Amino acid sequence: MAQSNCPTLRSRSLDSTDGDFVTFHPTSGAFAFRLRTAVGTSAIPGLLDCLAKIQRLIDYIADMQAAKVRRVSLRHVDFTYATKPQDLRAKITFVGEGPPRISFENGNPHLRIQNQLTELLRGPNGLRYVILLLTVTLPLMRALAATESVNGEDKVSILSRSAEWYQIRLSDHLGSFDVRLRRRREELMWFVEEAALPDGMKTDLRVHEQFRNIIDEKGDGWTGISPGIVASLSGVEAFLKRMNAIFQVQPATKPASIPEVRDDKARKRKREDEEIVVLD
């Protein structure tokens, strides 16, 4: 048996591709496992592999104090990280000796940054940082989903440059806005500023002026600080709702050409001039 100080782990059986060969006793914190080897084959490699997987699992569970673990095995950890207004779940999957990956159910707002979170999961203190980001970015993820729903993808598109940096682009190159996670006075906050457009294009004057007007305002959890907006982690939802007025700006249309109008006398003179024949 292998002893473990892991009181948060509650599963009695940890499944694997070889069957339920690992069990855990939540009261004593003890693991028991069964090894299968062919006659004449050393059991040591299998033992070391099993111990390494158990230790990896213990390390992950220990880092998930802020989440509610639903189900665990040597191949994955399934957990809930938010309950209001609805349960949001994630799954971390271990693929052999390869790096772990994180996945979400359909409809989960964090699907937008699933790849970015997977990359962060593979770094130092990766799981702790990912768990933190799931909490920190959740209000923004909901706000971005609502922005797309209200305005339609034909008006706005959202680019996830990283888990801490997003770009909201208006259609027809009317404008673009960066949303970045930064520290301000030792507090994590979202900063929103106008972003440069490609190929030296300039932001539509109407979009620019409306954003400058918003900078002079103050809302629930956000305030303007030139050259942009700073919002709390929860206040970013209210701010993006305020931005809908800008997202609804329509592309400028060219004025219709005015047809040339000639009066009857002018048309008559034109015909007479065309009928004149000059003789030498």
C-alpha positions in Angstrom: 0.0 0.0 0.0 1.0 3.6 -0.5 0.1 6.3 2.0 -1.2 9.8 1.0 -2.0 13.0 2.7 -4.8 14.0 0.4 -8.1 14.6 2.3 -9.8 16.2 -0.7 -9.8 13.0 -2.8 -13.0 11.1 -2.3 -13.1 8.4 -5.0 -12.8 4.8 -3.8 -11.9 3.4 -7.2 -9.5 5.0 -9.8 -10.3 3.4 -13.2 -7.6 2.9 -15.9 -7.3 1.3 -19.2 -6.4 -2.0 -17.5 -9.4 -2.0 -15.2 -10.1 -0.9 -11.7 -6.7 -1.8 -10.4 -6.2 1.2 -8.1 -8.4 2.0 -5.1 -8.2 4.8 -2.5 -9.4 4.8 1.1 -10.5 8.3 1.9 -10.3 7.9 5.7 -6.8 6.5 6.0 -5.5 8.2 2.8 -4.1 4.8 1.6 -3.9 3.6 -2.0 -4.0 -0.1 -3.0 -3.2 -1.3 -6.5 -2.7 -4.5 -8.4 0.1 -5.1 -10.9 -0.1 -7.6 -13.7 3.0 -8.9 -15.4 3.9 -11.9 -17.5 5.9 -14.7 -16.0 9.6 -13.8 -16.1 9.0 -10.1 -16.6 10.0 -7.6 -13.9 7.1 -5.8 -12.1 9.3 -2.8 -11.2 8.7 -0.7 -14.3 4.9 -1.1 -13.9 5.2 -0.3 -10.2 7.2 2.9 -10.8 4.8 4.0 -13.5 1.8 3.4 -11.3 3.4 5.3 -8.4 4.3 8.2 -10.7 0.6 8.5 -11.9 -0.7 8.4 -8.4 1.7 11.1 -7.3 0.7 13.2 -10.3 -3.0 12.8 -9.4 -2.3 13.7 -5.7 -0.4 16.9 -6.8 -3.3 17.9 -9.0 -6.0 17.3 -6.4 -3.9 19.3 -3.8 -3.8 22.3 -6.2 -7.6 22.2 -6.7 -8.7 23.5 -3.3 -10.8 26.3 -5.0 -12.7 23.8 -7.2 -15.1 21.0 -6.4 -13.7 17.6 -7.6 -16.5 15.5 -9.1 -14.7 12.4 -10.3 -11.0 11.3 -10.5 -9.0 8.6 -12.2 -5.5 8.1 -13.2 -6.5 9.3 -16.6 -8.6 12.4 -15.8 -9.9 14.8 -13.2 -13.5 16.1 -13.6 -14.3 19.2 -11.5 -16.8 22.1 -11.1 -15.3 25.6 -10.8 -18.4 27.8 -10.8 -22.0 27.2 -9.6 -23.7 30.6 -10.2 -25.7 31.2 -12.3 -25.1 27.7 -13.5 -22.6 24.9 -12.9 -19.5 25.1 -15.1 -17.3 22.0 -15.3 -13.9 21.2 -16.7 -12.0 18.1 -17.3 -8.2 17.6 -17.2 -7.0 14.6 -19.1 -3.7 12.8 -18.8 -2.5 11.1 -22.0 0.3 8.6 -21.2 3.5 10.4 -20.5 2.4 13.4 -22.6 1.3 16.8 -21.3 -2.2 17.1 -19.8 -5.0 19.0 -21.5 -8.1 20.7 -20.3 -11.5 20.5 -22.0 -15.0 22.0 -21.5 -18.6 21.0 -22.3 -20.4 22.6 -25.2 -21.8 25.9 -24.2 -19.2 26.6 -21.6 -17.9 30.2 -22.1 -14.3 29.1 -21.5 -14.3 27.1 -24.7 -13.0 30.3 -26.3 -9.7 29.9 -24.6 -9.4 26.1 -24.2 -6.2 25.9 -26.2 -4.6 28.8 -24.3 -5.5 27.2 -20.9 -4.1 23.9 -22.1 -0.7 25.6 -22.9 -0.7 27.3 -19.5 -1.6 24.0 -17.8 1.7 22.5 -19.0 3.9 25.2 -17.5 5.3 25.6 -13.9 2.5 25.9 -11.3 0.2 25.4 -14.4 -2.8 24.0 -12.6 -2.9 26.6 -9.9 -2.7 29.4 -12.5 -5.4 27.8 -14.7 -7.8 27.4 -11.7 -7.1 31.1 -10.9 -7.8 32.2 -14.5 -11.0 30.2 -14.6 -12.3 32.3 -11.8 -10.8 35.6 -12.9 -11.8 35.5 -16.5 -15.4 34.0 -16.0 -17.2 37.4 -16.0 -15.4 38.5 -19.1 -16.1 35.2 -20.9 -19.8 35.7 -20.2 -19.6 39.3 -21.3 -17.9 38.4 -24.6 -20.5 35.7 -25.3 -23.3 38.2 -24.6 -21.6 40.8 -26.9 -21.5 38.3 -29.8 -25.1 37.2 -29.1 -26.5 40.8 -28.9 -24.6 42.3 -31.9 -24.1 39.3 -34.1 -20.8 38.0 -35.6 -21.4 40.2 -38.6 -20.9 43.3 -36.5 -18.2 42.2 -34.1 -15.5 39.5 -34.0 -13.5 38.5 -30.9 -9.9 37.3 -31.1 -8.3 35.6 -28.1 -4.7 36.5 -28.3 -4.0 34.8 -24.9 -5.9 34.0 -21.7 -5.1 37.6 -20.5 -5.5 39.5 -23.8 -8.6 39.8 -26.1 -9.4 42.0 -29.1 -12.9 43.1 -30.1 -13.0 44.0 -33.7 -15.9 45.9 -35.4 -16.9 44.9 -38.9 -15.7 46.9 -42.0 -12.6 48.0 -40.0 -14.7 50.6 -38.1 -12.5 50.1 -35.0 -10.8 47.7 -32.6 -10.4 47.4 -28.9 -7.9 45.6 -26.7 -9.0 44.0 -23.4 -6.1 43.1 -21.2 -5.7 41.8 -17.7 -3.3 43.9 -15.7 -2.4 44.8 -12.1 -3.5 48.2 -10.7 -2.7 49.0 -7.1 -2.0 45.3 -6.4 -5.4 44.3 -7.8 -6.1 42.4 -11.0 -8.3 44.5 -13.4 -9.3 44.7 -17.0 -8.0 47.5 -19.2 -9.8 48.5 -22.4 -8.2 50.7 -25.0 -8.5 51.4 -28.7 -6.3 49.1 -30.7 -4.5 49.9 -34.0 -6.1 48.7 -37.2 -4.2 46.8 -39.8 -2.5 48.4 -42.8 -2.4 51.9 -41.2 -6.2 52.2 -41.3 -7.8 54.7 -38.9 -10.6 54.1 -36.5 -14.0 55.5 -37.7 -14.4 59.0 -36.3 -17.8 58.2 -34.9 -16.5 55.1 -33.0 -13.5 57.1 -31.7 -15.7 60.0 -30.5 -18.2 57.7 -28.8 -15.4 55.8 -27.0 -13.8 59.2 -25.9 -17.2 60.1 -24.4 -17.4 56.9 -22.5 -14.0 57.6 -21.0 -15.5 60.6 -19.3 -18.1 58.3 -17.6 -18.1 56.1 -14.6 -20.3 52.9 -14.2 -20.9 50.0 -12.0 -17.4 48.6 -11.4 -15.6 50.6 -14.1 -14.3 54.0 -14.7 -12.5 56.0 -17.5 -8.9 56.7 -17.2 -7.3 58.2 -20.3 -6.6 56.7 -22.7 -9.1 54.0 -21.9 -11.2 52.2 -19.3 -10.3 50.2 -16.2 -12.9 47.7 -14.9 -12.9 45.3 -12.0 -13.1 41.6 -12.7 -16.9 41.7 -12.2 -17.4 45.2 -13.5 -16.2 44.3 -17.0 -19.6 42.8 -17.8 -21.4 46.1 -17.1 -18.8 48.0 -19.2 -19.2 45.8 -22.3 -23.0 46.3 -22.1 -22.3 50.0 -22.2 -20.0 49.5 -25.3 -23.0 48.0 -27.2 -23.8 51.5 -28.5 -20.4 51.6 -30.2 -20.7 48.1 -31.5 -24.0 49.1 -33.2 -22.3 51.8 -35.4 -23.1 51.1 -39.0 -20.6 51.5 -41.9 -20.8 54.9 -43.5 -22.6 54.9 -46.8 -21.6 57.0 -49.8 -24.1 59.6 -50.8 -26.1 58.7 -53.9 -24.9 60.5 -57.0 -27.1 63.4 -58.1 -28.2 62.9 -61.7 -27.5 65.8 -64.1 -30.7 67.8 -64.7 -31.2 69.9 -67.9 -34.1 72.0 -68.6 -35.9 71.8 -72.0 -34.3 75.0 -73.3 -30.9 73.6 -72.6 -31.6 70.3 -74.3 -33.0 72.2 -77.3 -29.9 74.3 -77.6 -27.7 71.2 -77.4 -29.6 69.6 -80.2 -29.3 72.7 -82.4 -25.6 73.0 -81.8 -25.2 69.3 -82.8 -27.1 70.0 -86.1 -24.9 72.9 -87.2 -22.8 72.0 -90.2 -19.8 74.2 -91.0 -19.0 74.6 -94.7 -15.7 75.9 -96.1 
